[in-house]
């Protein structure tokens, strides 16, 4: 089945120790998104790639970076995780339509714990 | 930017009853309105969506209505079952590659 896969599902890191989360998709979608979701809150967009074009949200901290080496893969790098970065990180994909909204498909998420 | 408000924040119903969740949006340019269901520890799953050129869409026990003039849309779940218990998010988008703006979520509890 075509899907969005995230690895690992659970990640524990230490304060200040860099961590990388990965996302892959078999949907061949041209847009990939990274969201941060804290407990009992809505997902908050960090950034997205439209093909190779990177788009950062204005309020995304510099501590968060992303790479998309090819259509199928996208990575979220947290350079120096703080306690406030503990959250669920969700990857989503869509096929952007010229007009009208694009359906977004979410992966299962990676739960990040910062000790 | 877009702002989406969602009510209620929690909703408890008896099995078999109907549940209604309401959202309002601020940007009249928004034209795509999906609803997601999120179970504990999982990613959001799309359950139904509606585009601005229609007023209502139905899929078995779930339906969504859209009032563009009033800028609000609602999710209706009939004959609720315990497995409907989850957090439901509404969202709005202006289309293309633009990201979704989510509502704050509604925790639905269906009592057996």
Interface residues (C-beta under 8 A of the other chain):
Chain A: X4 X6 X31 X33 X40 X41 X42 X43 X45 X48 X50 X90 X94 X96 X97 X98 X99 X100 X101 X102 X103 X104 X105 X106 X107 X108 X109 X111
Chain B: X31 X32 X33 X34 X36 X41 X42 X43 X44 X45 X46 X49 X51 X89 X93 X94 X95 X96 X97 X98 X99 X100 X102 X103 X104 X105
